[in-house]
Amino acid sequence: MMKCVLLLLVLIDITHQQHILPEHRRSHCSALRSADIMEYAMPVIQRIQENYEKLRREHEEILVKLNDISHQQHILPEHRRSHCSALRSADIMEYAMPVIQRIQENYEKLRREHEDLLAKLNGLIPLTCPEGWVLYDQSCYLFSLWRFASWLAARDYCQSKDAYLAEIRSDPENEFVKTQLRKMVMKDVPMIDRSYYLGGTDEGHEGDWIWARTGESIIYNNFIPPEPNSYKSLPENCLTMFAFLNYTWNDDLCDSPQYAICKTRAHF
């Protein structure tokens, strides 16, 4: 934590020096070079990012285990459920909740530290994305040029790129994505036929939309009534950006062939 404080003080001092130095001296001041900033910043950023990823994996593993326990409870005969102490909610809560709470607290703390550092460095050191990806804010986006057979296939593709199906958290981000989709040109594929999977789902909890990667409730959304509506009572449990309705959000079948939007953090 002390390293983070020292780093922030160094960055604030550097920013102040940049502001007060005459323009002709800034380019000659070695203390203000990106290489110097990188020397101080990168070890701390790398440590925070490694811890952040470790906690994210632990969080996802616990969610998987809890989902598996819930599944086991569901398939057990009713007369056995009340006698199976390993599956009682009280036992699950006793052992799981303190661990989940600790991980979530550390996860949020590291996430805030990581984002604060990125905000301080943004503008001093340019962020970059892999070839073919598009930079926005502090993230990189990949818009697939082919359809995937299902939401799961799209998710797996993004994971193979060290990314995830996009989670859109604000109106400016949503407008950025829509603008990129409108720019795309696909031979023999009319825009009206293109829809894109996002990382949201309400499978197993109808009407309660979450980001599947983290289990967080979806706060911002761009649904336009009557969506989401599970059209004709079909199990439309996966989130898409619907081309036919100007890329507003839509609930769709999870095995519907769609394109995908992948998202990952930008790097220095």
PAZAPA-4460 file (N, C-alpha, C; in steps of 0.05 Angstrom, whole numbers, plus 32768, in hexadecimal, padded with zeros to 4 digits):
% residues 268
    n_x    n_y    n_z   ca_x   ca_y   ca_z    c_x    c_y    c_z   seq   type   mol
   8011   7FE8   8000   8000   8000   8000   8011   8019   8000     1      M     A
   8028   8018   8010   803A   802F   8011   8046   8035   7FF5     2      M     A
   804B   801F   7FE6   8056   8024   7FCB   8042   8033   7FBA     3      K     A
   8028   802C   7FBD   8013   803A   7FAD   8013   8057   7FB4     4      C     A
   8015   805E   7FCE   8014   807A   7FD7   802C   8089   7FCC     5      V     A
   8044   807D   7FCE   805C   808A   7FC4   805A   808E   7FA6     6      L     A
   804F   807A   7F98   804C   807C   7F7B   803A   8093   7F73     7      L     A
   8023   8096   7F81   8010   80AB   7F7C   801D   80C6   7F81     8      L     A
   802D   80C9   7F97   803A   80E2   7F9D   804E   80E9   7F86     9      L     A
   805D   80D5   7F7D   8070   80D9   7F67   8061   80E3   7F4E    10      V     A
   804B   80D6   7F47   803C   80DD   7F2F   8030   80F9   7F32    11      L     A
   8026   8100   7F4A   801B   811B   7F4E   8031   8130   7F4A    12      I     A
   8049   812A   7F56   805F   813D   7F54   8068   8140   7F37    13      D     A
   8068   8129   7F28   8070   812A   7F0C   805C   813B   7EFC    14      I     A
   8043   8137   7F01   802E   8146   7EF3   8031   8164   7EF9    15      T     A
   8037   816B   7F12   803A   8187   7F1A   8052   8193   7F0B    16      H     A
   8069   8184   7F0B   8080   818E   7EFD   807B   8192   7EDF    17      Q     A
   806C   8180   7ED3   8065   8183   7EB7   8056   819D   7EB2    18      Q     A
   8044   81A4   7EC5   8033   81BB   7EC2   8043   81D5   7EC5    19      H     A
   8056   81D6   7ED7   8063   81F0   7EDD   807C   81F4   7ECB    20      I     A
   8088   81DF   7EC0   809F   81E2   7EAF   8098   81F0   7E95    21      L     A
   80A9   8202   7E8B   80A5   820E   7E70   80A4   81F7   7E5C    22      P     A
   8095   81FC   7E47   8091   81E8   7E32   80AC   81DE   7E27    23      E     A
   80BF   81F1   7E21   80D8   81E9   7E14   80E9   81D8   7E27    24      H     A
   80E4   81D9   7E42   80F5   81C9   7E54   80E9   81AE   7E59    25      R     A
   80CF   81AA   7E55   80C2   8191   7E5C   80CE   817A   7E4C    26      R     A
   80D3   817F   7E32   80DD   8169   7E21   80FA   8161   7E28    27      S     A
   8108   8172   7E38   8124   816D   7E3F   8127   8163   7E5B    28      H     A
   8112   8162   7E6A   8114   815A   7E87   8111   813C   7E89    29      C     A
   8127   812E   7E8F   8127   8111   7E8F   8115   8106   7EA5    30      S     A
   810F   8116   7EBA   80FE   810C   7ED0   80E2   8109   7EC6    31      A     A
   80DB   8115   7EB0   80BF   8114   7EA6   80BC   8100   7E8F    32      L     A
   80D0   80F1   7E88   80CE   80DE   7E72   80BC   80C7   7E7A    33      R     A
   80AF   80BC   7E66   809E   80A5   7E6B   80AD   808E   7E77    34      S     A
   80C6   808A   7E6E   80D7   8074   7E79   80DA   8077   7E97    35      A     A
   80DD   808F   7EA1   80E1   8093   7EBE   80C7   808C   7ECD    36      D     A
   80B0   8095   7EC1   8097   808F   7ECD   8093   8070   7ECE    37      I     A
   8099   8063   7EB8   8096   8046   7EB6   80A7   8038   7ECB    38      M     A
   80BF   8042   7ED0   80D1   8036   7EE4   80C5   8035   7F00    39      E     A
   80B7   804A   7F07   80AA   804B   7F21   808F   803D   7F22    40      Y     A
   8080   8040   7F0C   8064   8038   7F0C   8060   801A   7F07    41      A     A
   806F   800F   7EF4   8069   7FF4   7EEA   806A   7FDE   7EFF    42      M     A
   807F   7FDE   7F11   807F   7FC9   7F26   8066   7FC9   7F37    43      P     A
   805D   7FE1   7F3F   8045   7FE3   7F50   802C   7FDA   7F41    44      V     A
   802A   7FE4   7F28   8013   7FDD   7F17   8012   7FBF   7F13    45      I     A
   8029   7FB3   7F0D   802A   7F96   7F08   8022   7F86   7F21    46      Q     A
   802B   7F8F   7F39   8023   7F81   7F51   8005   7F83   7F56    47      R     A
   7FFA   7F9B   7F53   7FDD   7F9E   7F57   7FCE   7F8E   7F42    48      I     A
   7FD7   7F8D   7F29   7FC8   7F7F   7F15   7FC9   7F61   7F1A    49      Q     A
   7FE0   7F57   7F23   7FE2   7F3A   7F29   7FD0   7F32   7F40    50      E     A
   7FCF   7F43   7F55   7FBD   7F3D   7F6C   7FA0   7F40   7F64    51      N     A
   7F9B   7F53   7F53   7F7F   7F57   7F49   7F76   7F3F   7F3A    52      Y     A
   7F87   7F34   7F28   7F80   7F1C   7F18   7F7D   7F04   7F2A    53      E     A
   7F8E   7F01   7F3E   7F8C   7EEA   7F50   7F72   7EEB   7F5F    54      K     A
   7F6A   7F02   7F69   7F51   7F04   7F78   7F39   7F00   7F66    55      L     A
   7F3B   7F0A   7F4D   7F25   7F06   7F3A   7F21   7EE8   7F35    56      R     A
   7F37   7ED9   7F32   7F35   7EBC   7F2D   7F29   7EAE   7F45    57      R     A
   7F32   7EB6   7F5D   7F27   7EAA   7F76   7F09   7EB0   7F78    58      E     A
   7F01   7EC8   7F71   7EE5   7ED0   7F72   7ED4   7EBF   7F5F    59      H     A
   7EDE   7EBB   7F47   7ED0   7EAB   7F33   7ECE   7E8E   7F3B    60      E     A
   7EE4   7E83   7F47   7EE4   7E67   7F50   7ECF   7E63   7F66    61      E     A
   7ECC   7E76   7F78   7EB8   7E73   7F8E   7E9C   7E74   7F82    62      I     A
   7E97   7E86   7F6E   7E7D   7E87   7F62   7E76   7E6D   7F55    63      L     A
   7E8A   7E60   7F48   7E86   7E46   7F3B   7E7E   7E31   7F4F    64      V     A
   7E8D   7E31   7F66   7E87   7E1D   7F7B   7E6B   7E21   7F87    65      K     A
   7E64   7E3A   7F8B   7E49   7E3F   7F96   7E33   7E37   7F83    66      L     A
   7E38   7E3C   7F69   7E24   7E34   7F55   7E22   7E16   7F54    67      N     A
   7E39   7E08   7F58   7E38   7DEA   7F58   7E29   7DE0   7F70    68      D     A
   7E2D   7DED   7F87   7E1E   7DE5   7F9F   7E00   7DE9   7F9B    69      I     A
   7DF9   7E00   7F90   7DDD   7E05   7F8B   7DD1   7DF0   7F78    70      S     A
   7DE1   7DE8   7F64   7DD7   7DD3   7F51   7DD3   7DB9   7F60    71      H     A
   7DE6   7DB2   7F72   7DE3   7D99   7F80   7DCA   7D99   7F92    72      Q     A
   7DC5   7DB0   7F9E   7DAD   7DB3   7FAF   7D94   7DAE   7F9E    73      Q     A
   7D95   7DB8   7F86   7D7D   7DB6   7F74   7D77   7D9A   7F6C    74      H     A
   7D8D   7D8A   7F67   7D88   7D6F   7F5C   7D84   7D5A   7F72    75      I     A
   7D8B   7D60   7F8B   7D87   7D4D   7FA0   7D69   7D49   7FA5    76      L     A
   7D60   7D30   7FAB   7D44   7D2C   7FB2   7D3D   7D3D   7FCB    77      P     A
   7D24   7D46   7FCC   7D1C   7D58   7FE1   7D21   7D4D   7FFD    78      E     A
   7D1C   7D33   8001   7D1E   7D27   801C   7D3B   7D26   8025    79      H     A
   7D4F   7D27   8012   7D6B   7D26   801A   7D77   7D42   801F    80      R     A
   7D6B   7D56   8013   7D76   7D71   8015   7D78   7D7A   8032    81      R     A
   7D62   7D75   8041   7D62   7D7E   805D   7D75   7D70   806F    82      S     A
   7D7F   7D59   8066   7D91   7D49   8077   7DAE   7D4B   806E    83      H     A
   7DB3   7D58   8059   7DCF   7D5A   804E   7DDC   7D73   8059    84      C     A
   7DEA   7D70   806F   7DF5   7D88   807D   7E09   7D97   806B    85      S     A
   7E17   7D89   8059   7E2B   7D96   8049   7E1F   7DA9   8035    86      A     A
   7E05   7DA7   8031   7DF8   7DB8   801D   7DE6   7DCC   802A    87      L     A
   7DE4   7DCD   8044   7DD2   7DE0   8051   7DDC   7DFD   804D    88      R     A
   7DCA   7E0F   8049   7DD1   7E2B   8044   7DE2   7E36   805B    89      S     A
   7DDB   7E2E   8074   7DEA   7E39   808B   7E07   7E31   808A    90      A     A
   7E0C   7E18   8081   7E28   7E0F   807F   7E37   7E1D   8069    91      D     A
   7E29   7E21   8052   7E35   7E2F   803C   7E3D   7E4C   8045    92      I     A
   7E2A   7E59   8052   7E2F   7E74   805B   7E46   7E75   806F    93      M     A
   7E47   7E62   8081   7E5B   7E63   8097   7E77   7E61   808B    94      E     A
   7E7B   7E50   8077   7E96   7E4C   806C   7E9C   7E5F   8055    95      Y     A
   7E88   7E64   8044   7E8D   7E73   802B   7E8D   7E91   802F    96      A     A
   7E7A   7E9C   803E   7E77   7EB9   803F   7E8F   7EC9   8048    97      M     A
   7E9D   7EC0   805E   7EB4   7ED0   8066   7EC9   7ED1   8050    98      P     A
   7ECD   7EBA   8042   7EE1   7EBA   802C   7ED8   7ECC   8016    99      V     A
   7EBF   7ECA   800E   7EB5   7EDA   7FF8   7EB7   7EF8   7FFF   100      I     A
   7EB0   7EFF   8018   7EB1   7F1B   8020   7ECE   7F25   801F   101      Q     A
   7EE1   7F14   8029   7EFD   7F1D   8028   7F07   7F21   800C   102      R     A
   7F00   7F0F   7FFB   7F09   7F11   7FDF   7EFD   7F29   7FD1   103      I     A
   7EE3   7F2E   7FD6   7ED5   7F44   7FCA   7EE1   7F5F   7FD3   104      Q     A
   7EE7   7F61   7FED   7EF2   7F79   7FF8   7F0E   7F7F   7FEC   105      E     A
   7F1F   7F6A   7FEB   7F39   7F6D   7FE0   7F38   7F73   7FC2   106      N     A
   7F25   7F65   7FB5   7F21   7F69   7F98   7F1A   7F86   7F92   107      Y     A
   7F07   7F91   7FA1   7EFF   7FAD   7F9D   7F15   7FC0   7FA4   108      E     A
   7F25   7FBA   7FB9   7F3B   7FCC   7FC0   7F50   7FCD   7FAB   109      K     A
   7F57   7FB6   7FA1   7F6C   7FB4   7F8C   7F61   7FC1   7F72   110      L     A
   7F48   7FBC   7F6C   7F3C   7FC8   7F54   7F3E   7FE7   7F55   111      R     A
   7F37   7FF2   7F6C   7F38   800F   7F6F   7F55   8019   7F6D   112      R     A
   7F68   800B   7F79   7F84   8013   7F78   7F8D   8012   7F5B   113      E     A
   7F86   7FFD   7F4D   7F8F   7FF9   7F31   7F83   8010   7F20   114      H     A
   7F6A   8016   7F23   7F5D   802B   7F13   7F68   8046   7F1A   115      E     A
   7F6E   804B   7F33   7F7A   8065   7F3B   7F95   8069   7F2E   116      D     A
   7FA5   8054   7F2E   7FC0   8056   7F21   7FBE   805A   7F04   117      L     A
   7FAB   804C   7EF7   7FA7   8050   7EDA   7F9F   806C   7ED4   118      L     A
   7F8D   8077   7EE5   7F84   8092   7EE1   7F9B   80A6   7EE3   119      A     A
   7FAD   80A2   7EF7   7FC4   80B3   7EFA   7FD7   80B2   7EE3   120      K     A
   7FDB   809A   7ED8   7FEE   8096   7EC3   7FE2   809D   7EA7   121      L     A
   7FC7   809D   7EA5   7FBB   80A3   7E8C   7FC2   80BF   7E83   122      N     A
   7FCD   80C1   7E6B   7FD6   80DB   7E61   7FF4   80DE   7E64   123      G     A
   8000   80D1   7E78   801D   80D2   7E7A   802A   80BC   7E6A   124      L     A
   801E   80A4   7E6B   8028   808E   7E5B   8011   8083   7E4A   125      I     A
   8014   8082   7E30   7FFE   8079   7E1F   7FF6   805C   7E23   126      P     A
   7FDC   8057   7E24   7FD2   803C   7E26   7FD1   8030   7E0A   127      L     A
   7FD4   8015   7E08   7FD4   8008   7DEF   7FC2   7FEF   7DEF   128      T     A
   7FB9   7FE7   7DD8   7FA9   7FCF   7DD4   7FB7   7FBC   7DC0   129      C     A
   7FB0   7FA2   7DC1   7FBB   7F90   7DAC   7FB1   7F98   7D91   130      P     A
   7FBF   7F8F   7D7D   7FB7   7F96   7D61   7F9B   7F8C   7D5C   131      E     A
   7F8A   7F9C   7D4F   7F6F   7F95   7D49   7F5B   7F9C   7D5E   132      G     A
   7F64   7FA5   7D76   7F53   7FAE   7D8B   7F50   7FCC   7D8A   133      W     A
   7F3B   7FD6   7D97   7F35   7FF3   7D98   7F37   7FFD   7DB4   134      V     A
   7F45   8013   7DB9   7F49   801E   7DD3   7F33   8031   7DDA   135      L     A
   7F27   802E   7DF2   7F15   8042   7DFD   7F19   8044   7E1B   136      Y     A
   7F1D   805C   7E25   7F21   8061   7E41   7F3A   8050   7E49   137      D     A
   7F37   803C   7E5A   7F4E   802C   7E63   7F4A   800F   7E5B   138      Q     A
   7F39   800A   7E46   7F33   7FEF   7E3E   7F37   7FEC   7E20   139      S     A
   7F3A   7FD3   7E17   7F3D   7FCC   7DFB   7F25   7FBA   7DF3   140      C     A
   7F1B   7FBE   7DDB   7F03   7FB0   7DD1   7F0A   7FA3   7DB7   141      Y     A
   7F00   7F8A   7DB4   7F03   7F7B   7D9B   7EE7   7F74   7D91   142      L     A
   7EE1   7F7B   7D78   7EC7   7F76   7D6C   7ECA   7F5F   7D58   143      F     A
   7EBE   7F49   7D5E   7EC3   7F31   7D4D   7EB7   7F35   7D31   144      S     A
   7EC3   7F28   7D1E   7EBA   7F2A   7D02   7EAC   7F11   7CF9   145      L     A
   7EA6   7EFF   7D0C   7E98   7EE7   7D06   7E85   7EE0   7D1D   146      W     A
   7E71   7ED0   7D17   7E5E   7EC8   7D2B   7E68   7EB0   7D3B   147      R     A
   7E5E   7EAE   7D54   7E64   7E97   7D65   7E4A   7E88   7D69   148      F     A
   7E4C   7E6E   7D6C   7E34   7E5D   7D6E   7E23   7E62   7D87   149      A     A
   7E30   7E6D   7D9B   7E22   7E71   7DB5   7E30   7E86   7DC5   150      S     A
   7E22   7E8F   7DDB   7E2E   7EA2   7DEE   7E47   7E96   7DFA   151      W     A
   7E46   7E7C   7E01   7E5D   7E6E   7E0E   7E74   7E6E   7DFB   152      L     A
   7E6F   7E69   7DE1   7E85   7E68   7DCE   7E92   7E84   7DCB   153      A     A
   7E81   7E99   7DCC   7E8C   7EB4   7DCA   7E9C   7EBB   7DE3   154      A     A
   7E92   7EB2   7DFB   7EA0   7EB7   7E14   7EBC   7EA9   7E13   155      R     A
   7EBC   7E90   7E0A   7ED5   7E81   7E09   7EE9   7E8E   7DF6   156      D     A
   7EDF   7E99   7DE0   7EF1   7EA6   7DCD   7EFE   7EBE   7DDA   157      Y     A
   7EEE   7ECF   7DE8   7EF9   7EE6   7DF6   7F0E   7EDD   7E0B   158      C     A
   7F08   7EC9   7E1A   7F1B   7EBF   7E2E   7F35   7EB6   7E21   159      Q     A
   7F33   7EAB   7E09   7F4C   7EA2   7DFC   7F5D   7EBA   7DF4   160      S     A
   7F51   7ED1   7DF4   7F60   7EEA   7DEE   7F68   7EF9   7E08   161      K     A
   7F66   7EEB   7E1F   7F6B   7EF8   7E39   7F58   7F0F   7E3D   162      D     A
   7F3F   7F0B   7E35   7F2B   7F20   7E37   7F11   7F14   7E40   163      A     A
   7EFB   7F23   7E3E   7EE1   7F19   7E47   7ECC   7F26   7E36   164      Y     A
   7EB4   7F1A   7E34   7E9E   7F27   7E26   7E98   7F42   7E33   165      L     A
   7E95   7F56   7E22   7E95   7F71   7E2C   7E7F   7F76   7E41   166      A     A
   7E86   7F85   7E55   7E74   7F8F   7E6A   7E73   7FAD   7E67   167      E     A
   7E5C   7FB7   7E5F   7E59   7FD4   7E5A   7E4D   7FE1   7E72   168      I     A
   7E5B   7FF4   7E7E   7E54   7FFF   7E98   7E49   801B   7E98   169      R     A
   7E49   8028   7E81   7E40   8044   7E81   7E35   804C   7E65   170      S     A
   7E26   8062   7E64   7E1C   806B   7E4A   7E32   8074   7E37   171      D     A
   7E47   8082   7E40   7E5D   8089   7E2D   7E6A   8070   7E22   172      P     A
   7E6F   805C   7E32   7E7B   8043   7E28   7E68   8036   7E14   173      E     A
   7E4E   8036   7E1A   7E3B   802A   7E07   7E3B   8038   7DEC   174      N     A
   7E3C   8053   7DED   7E3C   8062   7DD4   7E56   805D   7DC4   175      E     A
   7E6C   805A   7DD3   7E85   8054   7DC5   7E82   8039   7DB6   176      F     A
   7E78   8025   7DC3   7E75   800B   7DB6   7E62   800C   7D9E   177      V     A
   7E4C   801A   7DA1   7E39   801D   7D8B   7E46   802B   7D74   178      K     A
   7E56   8040   7D79   7E64   804E   7D64   7E77   803C   7D55   179      T     A
   7E85   802B   7D63   7E98   8018   7D56   7E89   8004   7D45   180      Q     A
   7E72   7FFA   7D4F   7E63   7FE7   7D40   7E58   7FF2   7D26   181      L     A
   7E4F   800C   7D27   7E45   8018   7D0F   7E5B   801D   7CFA   182      R     A
   7E74   8020   7D03   7E8A   8024   7CF1   7E92   800B   7CE2   183      K     A
   7E8C   7FF4   7CEE   7E96   7FDB   7CE3   7E88   7FD4   7CC8   184      M     A
   7E98   7FCA   7CB6   7E8E   7FC2   7C9B   7E93   7FA5   7C98   185      V     A
   7E7E   7F95   7C93   7E80   7F79   7C8F   7E74   7F72   7C74   186      M     A
   7E84   7F67   7C62   7E7A   7F60   7C48   7E64   7F4B   7C4A   187      K     A
   7E4E   7F50   7C3D   7E38   7F3C   7C3B   7E29   7F38   7C55   188      D     A
   7E2F   7F49   7C69   7E20   7F47   7C83   7E13   7F62   7C89   189      V     A
   7DFA   7F65   7C83   7DEC   7F7F   7C88   7DEE   7F86   7CA6   190      P     A
   7DF0   7F9F   7CAD   7DF1   7FA8   7CC9   7DDA   7F9D   7CD9   191      M     A
   7DC2   7F9C   7CCC   7DAA   7F94   7CDA   7DAC   7F77   7CE4   192      I     A
   7DBE   7F67   7CD8   7DC0   7F4B   7CE0   7DD6   7F46   7CF4   193      D     A
   7DE2   7F5B   7CFE   7DF9   7F58   7D11   7DF0   7F5F   7D2D   194      R     A
   7DF3   7F4B   7D3F   7DEF   7F50   7D5B   7E07   7F44   7D6A   195      S     A
   7E0D   7F4F   7D82   7E26   7F49   7D8F   7E21   7F40   7DAC   196      Y     A
   7E2D   7F2A   7DB4   7E2B   7F21   7DD0   7E3B   7F34   7DE2   197      Y     A
   7E2E   7F3A   7DF9   7E3C   7F47   7E10   7E3E   7F32   7E26   198      L     A
   7E4A   7F3B   7E3D   7E4F   7F27   7E53   7E39   7F24   7E67   199      G     A
   7E20   7F2D   7E61   7E0B   7F2B   7E74   7DF9   7F13   7E70   200      G     A
   7DEB   7F0B   7E86   7DD9   7EF4   7E85   7DC5   7EF6   7E9C   201      T     A
   7DAD   7EEA   7E97   7D9A   7EE6   7EAE   7D93   7EC9   7EB0   202      D     A
   7DA4   7EB7   7EA6   7D9E   7E9B   7EA7   7D9E   7E91   7EC4   203      E     A
   7D89   7E83   7ECB   7D86   7E79   7EE6   7D7A   7E8D   7EFA   204      G     A
   7D77   7EA6   7EF1   7D6B   7EBB   7F02   7D5D   7ECF   7EF0   205      H     A
   7D47   7EC5   7EE3   7D39   7ED4   7ECF   7D33   7EF1   7ED8   206      E     A
   7D3B   7F03   7EC6   7D36   7F20   7ECB   7D4B   7F2D   7EDC   207      G     A
   7D5D   7F1E   7EE9   7D72   7F29   7EF9   7D8C   7F28   7EE9   208      D     A
   7D92   7F3D   7EDB   7DA9   7F3D   7EC9   7DC3   7F42   7ED7   209      W     A
   7DD7   7F32   7ED2   7DF2   7F35   7EDF   7E07   7F33   7EC9   210      I     A
   7E1F   7F3D   7ED1   7E37   7F38   7EC0   7E42   7F1D   7EC9   211      W     A
   7E41   7F0A   7EB7   7E48   7EEE   7EBE   7E64   7EEB   7EC9   212      A     A
   7E76   7EFB   7EBF   7E93   7EF8   7EC8   7E96   7EFE   7EE5   213      R     A
   7E88   7F12   7EEF   7E8C   7F1A   7F0B   7E74   7F14   7F1D   214      T     A
   7E5D   7F0E   7F12   7E45   7F0B   7F22   7E38   7F25   7F2B   215      G     A
   7E42   7F3C   7F21   7E37   7F56   7F29   7E1D   7F5B   7F1B   216      E     A
   7E0A   7F67   7F29   7DF1   7F70   7F1C   7DF7   7F85   7F07   217      S     A
   7DE9   7F84   7EF1   7DEC   7F98   7EDC   7DDD   7FB1   7EE4   218      I     A
   7DEB   7FC7   7EE9   7DDF   7FE0   7EF2   7DD7   7FF1   7EDA   219      I     A
   7DEB   7FF8   7ECA   7DE5   8007   7EB1   7DDB   7FF3   7E9C   220      Y     A
   7DC7   7FFB   7E8D   7DBE   7FEB   7E76   7DB3   7FFD   7E60   221      N     A
   7DB1   7FF1   7E48   7DA7   7FFF   7E31   7D90   7FF0   7E24   222      N     A
   7D80   7FE2   7E35   7D68   7FD4   7E2C   7D54   7FEA   7E24   223      F     A
   7D46   7FE5   7E0E   7D30   7FF6   7E05   7D16   7FE5   7E06   224      I     A
   7D02   7FED   7E16   7CEA   7FDD   7E17   7CDF   7FD6   7DFB   225      P     A
   7CD5   7FBE   7DF7   7CCE   7FAA   7E0B   7CE4   7F97   7E14   226      P     A
   7CFD   7F9D   7E0B   7D13   7F8B   7E13   7D1B   7F92   7E30   227      E     A
   7D25   7F7D   7E3F   7D26   7F61   7E38   7D0B   7F54   7E3D   228      P     A
   7D03   7F41   7E2B   7CE8   7F37   7E2D   7CE5   7F19   7E29   229      N     A
   7CFC   7F0A   7E26   7CF9   7EED   7E22   7CE4   7EE7   7E0D   230      S     A
   7CE8   7EF1   7DF5   7CD4   7EF0   7DDF   7CC8   7ED4   7DDC   231      Y     A
   7CAD   7ED4   7DDC   7C9E   7EBB   7DD9   7CA5   7EA6   7DEE   232      K     A
   7CAD   7EB0   7E06   7CB4   7E9F   7E1D   7CCC   7E8E   7E18   233      S     A
   7CDD   7E96   7E05   7CF6   7E87   7DFF   7D0A   7E8E   7E15   234      L     A
   7D1D   7E7C   7E1A   7D32   7E82   7E2E   7D47   7E95   7E24   235      P     A
   7D40   7EAE   7E21   7D53   7EC2   7E17   7D63   7ECD   7E2F   236      E     A
   7D79   7EC0   7E35   7D88   7EC5   7E4E   7DA3   7ED2   7E4A   237      N     A
   7DAA   7ED9   7E31   7DC5   7EE4   7E2C   7DC2   7F00   7E20   238      C     A
   7DD4   7F11   7E28   7DD3   7F2E   7E20   7DE1   7F33   7E06   239      L     A
   7DD3   7F42   7DF4   7DDF   7F4A   7DDB   7DDA   7F67   7DD6   240      T     A
   7DE9   7F73   7DC3   7DE3   7F8D   7DB7   7DD5   7F87   7D9D   241      M     A
   7DBC   7F8F   7D9A   7DAA   7F87   7D85   7DAC   7F9A   7D6D   242      F     A
   7DB8   7F91   7D57   7DBC   7FA3   7D40   7DA1   7FAE   7D35   243      A     A
   7D8D   7F9D   7D35   7D73   7FA5   7D29   7D67   7FBD   7D38   244      F     A
   7D6D   7FC0   7D52   7D64   7FD7   7D61   7D7A   7FEB   7D68   245      L     A
   7D8B   7FF0   7D54   7DA0   8004   7D57   7DB3   7FFD   7D6D   246      N     A
   7DB9   7FE4   7D70   7DCD   7FDA   7D84   7DC5   7FE1   7DA1   247      Y     A
   7DAB   7FE3   7DA6   7DA2   7FE3   7DC2   7DA4   7FC6   7DCD   248      T     A
   7DA0   7FC3   7DE7   7DA4   7FA9   7DF3   7D8C   7F97   7DF0   249      W     A
   7D91   7F7D   7DEF   7D7C   7F6A   7DEB   7D83   7F50   7DF9   250      N     A
   7D6E   7F42   7E03   7D72   7F27   7E0D   7D6E   7F14   7DF6   251      D     A
   7D80   7F00   7DF3   7D7E   7EEE   7DDC   7D85   7ED2   7DE6   252      D     A
   7D7F   7EBF   7DD4   7D85   7EA3   7DDA   7DA3   7EA0   7DDC   253      L     A
   7DAC   7E90   7DEF   7DC9   7E8D   7DF4   7DD7   7E7B   7DDF   254      C     A
   7DC6   7E6D   7DCF   7DD2   7E5D   7DBA   7DCC   7E69   7D9E   255      D     A
   7DC7   7E83   7D9E   7DC2   7E91   7D85   7DDD   7E9A   7D79   256      S     A
   7DE2   7E95   7D60   7DFB   7E9D   7D53   7DFE   7EBC   7D53   257      P     A
   7E12   7EC6   7D60   7E16   7EE3   7D62   7E33   7EEA   7D61   258      Q     A
   7E39   7F03   7D5B   7E54   7F0D   7D5D   7E5B   7F13   7D7B   259      Y     A
   7E73   7F1C   7D80   7E7A   7F21   7D9C   7E8B   7F3A   7D9F   260      A     A
   7E8A   7F46   7DB7   7E9B   7F5C   7DBE   7EAC   7F53   7DD6   261      I     A
   7EC6   7F53   7DD3   7ED8   7F4C   7DE9   7EE4   7F66   7DF5   262      C     A
   7EEB   7F64   7E0E   7EF5   7F7B   7E1C   7F0C   7F73   7E2F   263      K     A
   7F20   7F83   7E31   7F36   7F7E   7E44   7F43   7F98   7E4B   264      T     A
   7F54   7F98   7E5F   7F61   7FB1   7E68   7F77   7FB9   7E54   265      R     A
   7F7A   7FD3   7E50   7F90   7FDD   7E3F   7FAA   7FDB   7E50   266      A     A
   7FC0   7FDB   7E42   7FDA   7FD9   7E4F   7FEC   7FF0   7E47   267      H     A
   8001   7FF4   7E57   8015   8009   7E51   802A   7FFE   7E3E   268      F     A
***
